[in-house]
Amino acid sequence: MGPNSREWIRLDEVGWDPDGARLKSDTIAAEAGAGKLESTLRLVNSALGSLSEVFRLEPIKEFKEFLETFVKGRSEPEPYIQTLFGPGPIPSLTPG
């Protein structure tokens, strides 16, 4: 898949040119780093929606839907997502 391929051209058309991709990834990382699960998943859903116009992403979207169900009712900020994307320490699995 080279820069003149059909996929690259479609990626540009749906907002995934290099600047758009950087903006999307930085925004998702910032929300995740702040432990904001629900807004992170909404942003991921939006990103997957435009990418699915170019690539077959059904398995990934199914996993994202599973995560949405998993995070319902969880408190924010979520320490585990902050660990992955933020500067914070690794949270303990046990209290105390």
LINQUI-V574575 format. One line per field, one symbol per residue. ss: DSSP state (H for helix, E for strand, L for the rest). phi: phi as a letter, one per 30 degrees, with the letter a starting at -180 (. if undefined). A space follows every 50 residues. Layout:
BEGIN
ss: ???
phi: ???
END
This chain:
BEGIN
ss: LLLLLHHHHHHHHLLLLHHHHHHHHHHHHHHHHLLLHHHHHHHHHHHHHH HLLLLLLHHHHHHHHHHHHHHLLLLLLLHHHHHHHLLLLLLLLLLL
phi: .cdcdeddddeddcjcdeddddddddddddddddidddddddddeddddd dddcbdbedddddddddedddeiddcddddddddccdddddddcdj
END
